[in-house]
Amino acid sequence: MAEVSASLMARIQDLAGERSLAIKPILVGSAARGTWLANDHDLDIFLGVAPGDNLAAALEVARAVAPQHEEKYAEHAYVHARVDGYDVDLVPCYLVAAAADLQSAVDRTPFHAKYVSSRIQGREDEVLLLKQFMKGVGVYGSELKVGGFSGYLAELLILFYGSFAEVLQAAGSWRPGQRLDPEGHGTAKHIEPLIVVDPVDPGRNVAAALTLDKMLLFVCACRAFLAGPDVDFFSPQRPDPLSDEQLSLLLEARGTLPILIDFEAPPVVEDVLYPQLRKAEESISALLERSGFSVMRSDIASYRDRALLLFEMEVWLLPAAARRMGPPVWEAEHLARFLAAHPMPLSGPYIREGKAVVEEPRAYPLAPDLLKAKLFGLSLGRHLGPALRRGYDIYCGREILQIKDEGFRTFLAGFFEARLRIGLL
């Protein structure tokens, strides 16, 4: 890792010199401070330029350093490449004098590196234990697909509490709204479940990406581990993909109806895709519920170049007749409009508890039919809506057996056989 990073940084300096550019390469992240997990070969190298200089020139150098690359975007473009077995991000940034002078979010990262590197010596193994524990219980990773703890957040927790054991002891009693302020300089209000004030930027919450469920999963896992320490807590529990027979037995035993919407994922990074999938999941669940159907549970996923929305239905078939409640009958004008809107009821109008009632044919007795008719009227997200309009498939019940993809079957195993480390079972 040291050889590869040193070679890349020397190459950046050579190319910058050839182009008469003042660029300072900076190794940041866990590789810079000895806190990377085994088999986690990520290198983050920033190409720092003076405030006011052109980031585009630094980006051109990054492209030249790794000719075989793909460009990604945060607030601005950066280069991602695979170099000698390592995933490498080459990120242009401004070398501002203080965190208060940030010109983009990535300018903060060198300050993070300096803060942690100056304090972490002798505690690297404590960080590794905590990161691997988080990974094992399924809460490691601040990307929006996961909604968990970032590596930087794990390092700050070790610095704040002192050790892996002390983090677990303290976290076992966390409640939503827990606030930690390592430097005692935060005044901004935050509404996230866990607030950890950034030591280098008092207005920022380092734990902003952490979801409530992932925070509380960590809390419960800490309690469970302290009550019954076991090395298995450090190993991610990846379920085996379900066979046709296993999936058939699960569907029969549950007696519910899974409805799967499967489509080609739009060509965007996961941090763009997953928020839109969550938004679509919420919109579709709300449509089903307000139409009289009942969703037991739902989830989202992506596999290969596909994306999916899964809804497990408790109630997916409704009677052909639907009751419509009208206004109090003494409100003559409202009553007239209600009756005009329902001119051919199956039964009614009649009065119940002072209100007009009619019974009429239900437009969509089956949940899948409702989705097919109303899907494109929902809020689906900027990229998801067009992707769905290009084509999608709906699978109901045993029809999901048609999808043989191993990643999909592993996702189903995790969905139908969810067992998280939240207690001593």
C-alpha positions as CSV (number, residue, x, y, z in Angstrom):
1,M,0.0,0.0,0.0
2,A,2.8,2.4,0.9
3,E,4.6,1.6,-2.3
4,V,1.6,2.2,-4.5
5,S,0.5,5.4,-2.8
6,A,4.1,6.8,-2.9
7,S,4.4,5.9,-6.6
8,L,1.1,7.6,-7.4
9,M,2.0,10.7,-5.4
10,A,5.4,11.0,-7.1
11,R,3.6,10.7,-10.5
12,I,1.2,13.5,-9.5
13,Q,4.2,15.7,-8.6
14,D,6.0,14.9,-11.9
15,L,3.0,15.6,-14.1
16,A,2.2,18.8,-12.2
17,G,5.9,19.9,-12.6
18,E,5.8,19.2,-16.3
19,R,2.7,21.5,-16.6
20,S,4.0,24.2,-14.3
21,L,1.2,23.5,-11.8
22,A,1.4,23.9,-8.0
23,I,-0.3,20.7,-6.9
24,K,0.3,19.1,-3.5
25,P,-0.7,15.3,-3.3
26,I,-2.0,14.3,0.1
27,L,-2.7,10.8,1.2
28,V,-5.9,10.8,3.4
29,G,-8.3,8.3,4.9
30,S,-7.5,5.1,6.8
31,A,-4.4,4.3,4.7
32,A,-2.7,7.5,5.9
33,R,-3.1,6.6,9.6
34,G,-2.9,2.8,9.8
35,T,-6.5,2.2,10.5
36,W,-7.6,0.3,7.4
37,L,-9.2,-3.1,7.6
38,A,-7.6,-6.2,6.1
39,N,-8.6,-6.8,2.5
40,D,-9.8,-3.2,2.3
41,H,-7.5,-1.8,-0.4
42,D,-8.7,1.7,-0.8
43,L,-6.5,4.7,-1.3
44,D,-7.7,8.3,-1.2
45,I,-5.2,10.8,-2.6
46,F,-6.2,14.4,-2.8
47,L,-4.7,16.8,-5.3
48,G,-4.5,20.1,-3.4
49,V,-4.4,23.5,-5.2
50,A,-4.4,27.0,-3.8
51,P,-7.7,28.7,-3.3
52,G,-8.6,30.4,-6.6
53,D,-6.6,28.1,-8.7
54,N,-8.3,25.9,-11.3
55,L,-9.5,22.5,-10.1
56,A,-9.9,21.5,-13.7
57,A,-6.2,21.4,-14.2
58,A,-5.8,19.2,-11.1
59,L,-8.5,16.9,-12.6
60,E,-6.5,16.7,-15.8
61,V,-3.5,15.5,-13.8
62,A,-5.6,12.9,-12.1
63,R,-6.8,11.6,-15.4
64,A,-3.2,11.4,-16.7
65,V,-2.1,9.6,-13.5
66,A,-4.7,6.8,-14.1
67,P,-5.5,6.6,-17.8
68,Q,-7.8,3.7,-17.2
69,H,-10.4,5.3,-15.0
70,E,-14.0,6.4,-14.5
71,E,-15.1,9.8,-13.4
72,K,-17.4,10.2,-10.5
73,Y,-19.0,13.3,-9.0
74,A,-19.5,14.6,-5.5
75,E,-19.6,18.4,-5.5
76,H,-17.3,18.2,-8.4
77,A,-15.6,15.6,-10.6
78,Y,-12.9,13.2,-9.3
79,V,-11.2,10.1,-10.8
80,H,-11.7,6.5,-9.6
81,A,-9.3,3.8,-10.8
82,R,-8.0,0.4,-10.0
83,V,-4.2,0.5,-9.6
84,D,-2.1,-2.6,-8.8
85,G,-5.0,-4.2,-7.0
86,Y,-6.1,-1.1,-5.1
87,D,-9.2,1.1,-5.5
88,V,-7.9,4.6,-5.8
89,D,-9.8,7.9,-5.7
90,L,-7.9,10.9,-7.0
91,V,-9.8,14.0,-5.7
92,P,-8.9,17.6,-6.5
93,C,-9.4,20.0,-3.6
94,Y,-8.5,23.5,-2.4
95,L,-5.9,23.9,0.3
96,V,-7.7,26.4,2.4
97,A,-6.1,27.8,5.5
98,A,-8.9,26.8,7.9
99,A,-12.0,24.7,7.8
100,A,-14.1,27.9,8.1
101,D,-12.8,28.8,4.6
102,L,-14.1,25.7,2.8
103,Q,-14.9,26.2,-0.9
104,S,-16.2,22.6,-1.3
105,A,-17.0,19.7,1.1
106,V,-13.9,17.7,0.1
107,D,-11.7,20.6,1.3
108,R,-12.5,19.5,4.8
109,T,-10.9,16.0,4.5
110,P,-7.3,17.1,4.8
111,F,-8.2,18.7,8.1
112,H,-9.8,15.4,9.2
113,A,-6.6,13.6,8.3
114,K,-4.5,16.0,10.3
115,Y,-6.7,15.9,13.3
116,V,-6.9,12.1,13.6
117,S,-3.3,11.4,12.7
118,S,-2.0,13.7,15.4
119,R,-4.1,11.8,18.1
120,I,-4.6,8.2,17.0
121,Q,-1.0,6.8,17.7
122,G,-1.2,3.8,19.9
123,R,-4.9,3.3,19.4
124,E,-4.9,2.0,15.9
125,D,-5.9,-1.5,17.0
126,E,-8.8,-0.2,19.0
127,V,-10.1,1.5,15.8
128,L,-9.6,-1.8,13.8
129,L,-11.6,-3.7,16.5
130,L,-14.4,-1.2,16.3
131,K,-14.6,-1.0,12.5
132,Q,-14.6,-4.8,12.2
133,F,-17.3,-5.1,14.9
134,M,-19.4,-2.6,13.0
135,K,-18.8,-4.4,9.8
136,G,-19.7,-7.7,11.5
137,V,-23.0,-6.5,12.8
138,G,-23.9,-4.7,9.6
139,V,-23.6,-1.0,10.5
140,Y,-20.3,0.0,8.8
141,G,-20.3,2.3,5.9
142,S,-21.7,5.8,5.6
143,E,-22.8,5.5,2.0
144,L,-26.5,6.0,1.6
145,K,-27.1,2.3,0.6
146,V,-25.9,1.4,4.1
147,G,-26.7,4.4,6.3
148,G,-24.1,3.4,8.9
149,F,-20.9,4.6,10.5
150,S,-18.1,6.1,8.5
151,G,-14.5,5.2,9.2
152,Y,-13.8,8.7,10.4
153,L,-16.7,8.5,12.8
154,A,-15.4,5.2,14.2
155,E,-12.0,6.9,14.7
156,L,-13.6,9.8,16.5
157,L,-15.5,7.4,18.8
158,I,-12.2,5.8,19.8
159,L,-10.6,9.2,20.5
160,F,-13.6,10.3,22.5
161,Y,-14.1,7.2,24.7
162,G,-10.6,5.8,24.7
163,S,-10.9,2.2,23.6
164,F,-13.1,-0.3,21.8
165,A,-14.5,-1.7,25.1
166,E,-15.3,1.8,26.3
167,V,-17.1,2.6,23.1
168,L,-19.3,-0.5,23.4
169,Q,-19.9,0.2,27.1
170,A,-21.0,3.8,26.4
171,A,-23.0,3.1,23.2
172,G,-25.1,0.4,25.0
173,S,-26.9,3.2,26.7
174,W,-27.3,5.6,23.8
175,R,-30.7,6.9,22.9
176,P,-31.9,8.9,19.9
177,G,-30.6,12.4,20.1
178,Q,-27.3,11.4,21.7
179,R,-24.7,14.2,21.3
180,L,-20.9,14.0,21.5
181,D,-18.8,17.1,21.0
182,P,-15.1,16.2,21.2
183,E,-13.8,19.8,21.1
184,G,-16.8,21.3,23.0
185,H,-17.3,23.9,20.2
186,G,-20.6,23.0,18.6
187,T,-23.6,25.3,18.8
188,A,-25.6,24.3,15.7
189,K,-28.8,22.4,16.2
190,H,-29.1,18.9,14.6
191,I,-32.1,16.5,14.4
192,E,-30.3,13.3,13.5
193,P,-30.4,10.3,15.8
194,L,-26.7,10.6,16.7
195,I,-24.9,13.9,16.7
196,V,-21.1,13.9,16.7
197,V,-19.8,17.5,16.2
198,D,-17.0,17.6,13.7
199,P,-13.8,18.6,15.6
200,V,-12.6,20.6,12.6
201,D,-16.0,22.1,11.6
202,P,-18.4,22.9,14.5
203,G,-21.4,23.3,12.3
204,R,-21.2,19.8,10.9
205,N,-22.6,16.5,12.2
206,V,-20.2,13.7,11.4
207,A,-23.0,11.1,12.0
208,A,-25.5,12.9,9.7
209,A,-25.7,9.8,7.3
210,L,-26.4,7.4,10.2
211,T,-30.0,6.2,10.2
212,L,-32.0,5.6,13.3
213,D,-32.3,1.9,12.7
214,K,-28.5,1.4,12.1
215,M,-27.7,3.5,15.2
216,L,-30.0,1.3,17.4
217,L,-28.8,-1.9,15.8
218,F,-25.3,-0.9,16.9
219,V,-26.6,-0.1,20.4
220,C,-28.3,-3.5,20.7
221,A,-25.2,-5.3,19.3
222,C,-23.0,-3.6,21.9
223,R,-25.2,-4.8,24.7
224,A,-25.4,-8.3,23.3
225,F,-21.6,-8.5,22.8
226,L,-20.9,-7.3,26.3
227,A,-23.4,-9.8,27.8
228,G,-22.0,-12.7,25.8
229,P,-18.7,-11.9,23.9
230,D,-18.3,-14.0,20.8
231,V,-15.8,-13.7,17.9
232,D,-18.8,-14.3,15.5
233,F,-19.8,-10.6,16.1
234,F,-16.8,-9.6,14.0
235,S,-17.9,-11.6,10.9
236,P,-20.6,-10.3,8.6
237,Q,-23.6,-12.7,8.5
238,R,-24.2,-13.0,4.8
239,P,-27.1,-15.5,4.2
240,D,-26.9,-18.1,1.5
241,P,-29.0,-17.5,-1.6
242,L,-32.4,-19.2,-1.4
243,S,-33.0,-22.2,-3.7
244,D,-36.3,-22.6,-5.5
245,E,-37.4,-25.2,-2.9
246,Q,-36.4,-23.0,0.1
247,L,-38.1,-19.9,-1.4
248,S,-41.3,-21.9,-2.2
249,L,-41.5,-23.2,1.4
250,L,-41.0,-19.7,2.8
251,L,-43.7,-18.3,0.7
252,E,-46.1,-21.1,1.7
253,A,-45.3,-20.7,5.4
254,R,-45.7,-16.9,5.5
255,G,-49.0,-16.8,3.6
256,T,-48.3,-13.3,2.3
257,L,-47.9,-12.1,-1.2
258,P,-44.6,-10.6,-2.3
259,I,-44.9,-8.0,-5.1
260,L,-41.7,-7.2,-6.8
261,I,-41.1,-4.3,-9.2
262,D,-37.9,-5.0,-11.2
263,F,-36.3,-2.7,-13.8
264,E,-33.0,-1.6,-15.3
265,A,-31.2,0.7,-12.9
266,P,-30.4,4.1,-14.2
267,P,-26.6,4.7,-14.7
268,V,-26.0,6.7,-11.5
269,V,-23.8,6.1,-8.4
270,E,-25.4,4.3,-5.5
271,D,-25.5,7.5,-3.4
272,V,-27.9,8.9,-6.0
273,L,-29.8,5.6,-6.8
274,Y,-30.6,4.6,-3.2
275,P,-32.3,7.8,-2.0
276,Q,-34.5,7.7,-5.0
277,L,-35.3,4.0,-4.5
278,R,-36.3,4.8,-0.9
279,K,-38.5,7.7,-2.1
280,A,-40.2,5.4,-4.5
281,E,-40.7,2.8,-1.9
282,E,-42.4,5.3,0.4
283,S,-44.6,6.6,-2.3
284,I,-45.7,3.2,-3.4
285,S,-46.3,2.0,0.1
286,A,-48.4,5.1,0.8
287,L,-50.5,4.5,-2.4
288,L,-51.2,0.9,-1.4
289,E,-52.1,1.7,2.2
290,R,-54.5,4.6,1.4
291,S,-56.2,2.4,-1.2
292,G,-57.1,-0.2,1.5
293,F,-54.2,-2.7,1.1
294,S,-51.8,-3.6,3.8
295,V,-48.0,-3.8,3.5
296,M,-46.3,-5.9,6.1
297,R,-42.8,-4.9,5.1
298,S,-40.9,-3.5,2.1
299,D,-37.3,-3.1,1.0
300,I,-35.1,-2.0,-1.9
301,A,-32.0,-3.4,-3.6
302,S,-29.9,-3.5,-6.7
303,Y,-28.1,-6.4,-8.3
304,R,-26.0,-6.4,-11.4
305,D,-27.6,-3.7,-13.6
306,R,-31.0,-4.1,-12.1
307,A,-32.9,-2.3,-9.3
308,L,-35.9,-3.6,-7.4
309,L,-38.7,-2.6,-5.0
310,L,-40.2,-5.4,-2.9
311,F,-43.5,-5.2,-1.0
312,E,-44.7,-8.1,1.1
313,M,-48.4,-7.8,1.3
314,E,-50.6,-8.8,4.2
315,V,-53.7,-7.8,2.2
316,W,-53.5,-7.7,-1.5
317,L,-57.1,-8.5,-2.6
318,L,-60.1,-6.4,-1.6
319,P,-63.8,-6.9,-2.1
320,A,-65.3,-5.8,-5.4
321,A,-67.5,-3.3,-3.5
322,A,-66.1,-0.3,-1.8
323,R,-67.8,1.9,0.8
324,R,-67.5,5.7,0.3
325,M,-68.4,8.0,3.2
326,G,-69.9,11.3,2.4
327,P,-70.6,14.5,4.3
328,P,-73.1,15.0,7.1
329,V,-76.5,15.1,5.4
330,W,-77.4,18.5,6.9
331,E,-74.7,20.0,4.8
332,A,-76.9,20.3,1.7
333,E,-74.4,21.7,-0.8
334,H,-71.7,19.2,0.1
335,L,-74.3,16.4,0.0
336,A,-75.4,17.4,-3.4
337,R,-71.8,17.4,-4.8
338,F,-71.2,14.0,-3.2
339,L,-74.2,12.4,-4.7
340,A,-73.4,13.9,-8.1
341,A,-69.9,12.4,-7.9
342,H,-71.4,8.9,-7.2
343,P,-74.4,8.6,-9.6
344,M,-74.5,4.8,-10.0
345,P,-73.7,3.1,-6.7
346,L,-74.2,-0.6,-6.1
347,S,-76.1,0.4,-3.0
348,G,-77.1,3.7,-1.3
349,P,-77.1,6.4,-0.7
350,Y,-78.0,5.7,2.9
351,I,-77.2,7.3,6.3
352,R,-74.8,6.0,8.9
353,E,-74.1,8.2,12.0
354,G,-75.4,11.2,10.2
355,K,-73.3,10.9,7.1
356,A,-74.3,9.9,3.6
357,V,-72.9,6.5,2.4
358,V,-72.7,4.8,-1.0
359,E,-71.2,1.5,-2.0
360,E,-69.8,1.3,-5.5
361,P,-67.5,-0.9,-7.6
362,R,-63.9,-0.8,-6.5
363,A,-61.6,0.4,-9.3
364,Y,-58.7,-1.9,-8.4
365,P,-59.5,-4.8,-6.1
366,L,-56.0,-6.3,-6.8
367,A,-52.9,-4.5,-5.5
368,P,-50.8,-5.3,-8.6
369,D,-53.5,-3.8,-10.9
370,L,-53.4,-0.6,-8.8
371,L,-49.7,-0.3,-9.2
372,K,-49.8,-0.8,-12.9
373,A,-52.4,1.9,-13.2
374,K,-51.1,4.5,-10.8
375,L,-47.3,4.0,-10.7
376,F,-46.3,6.9,-13.0
377,G,-48.5,9.3,-11.0
378,L,-46.3,8.9,-8.0
379,S,-43.1,10.8,-6.9
380,L,-40.4,8.5,-8.1
381,G,-37.3,10.6,-8.2
382,R,-35.4,12.3,-11.0
383,H,-33.6,9.3,-12.5
384,L,-36.0,6.5,-11.3
385,G,-39.1,7.8,-13.1
386,P,-37.5,7.8,-16.5
387,A,-35.9,4.4,-15.8
388,L,-39.3,2.8,-14.9
389,R,-40.9,4.4,-18.0
390,R,-38.4,2.6,-20.1
391,G,-39.8,-0.6,-18.9
392,Y,-40.4,-2.7,-15.8
393,D,-41.7,-6.1,-14.7
394,I,-44.0,-6.9,-11.8
395,Y,-43.7,-10.3,-10.2
396,C,-46.3,-11.5,-7.7
397,G,-46.0,-14.5,-5.3
398,R,-44.3,-17.5,-6.8
399,E,-43.5,-15.6,-10.0
400,I,-40.4,-14.3,-8.2
401,L,-39.0,-17.8,-8.6
402,Q,-38.4,-16.8,-12.3
403,I,-35.4,-14.6,-11.2
404,K,-32.4,-16.9,-10.6
405,D,-29.8,-14.3,-10.0
406,E,-27.6,-15.3,-6.9
407,G,-27.5,-11.7,-5.6
408,F,-31.3,-11.4,-5.8
409,R,-31.7,-14.7,-4.0
410,T,-29.3,-13.6,-1.3
411,F,-31.3,-10.4,-0.9
412,L,-34.5,-12.4,-0.5
413,A,-32.8,-14.6,2.1
414,G,-31.9,-11.5,4.2
415,F,-35.4,-10.1,3.7
416,F,-37.4,-13.2,4.6
417,E,-35.1,-14.6,7.3
418,A,-33.9,-11.3,9.0
419,R,-32.1,-12.0,12.2
420,L,-30.0,-9.2,13.5
421,R,-27.8,-9.1,16.6
422,I,-30.2,-7.2,18.9
423,G,-30.3,-9.6,21.9
424,L,-29.1,-12.9,23.3
425,L,-31.2,-15.5,21.4
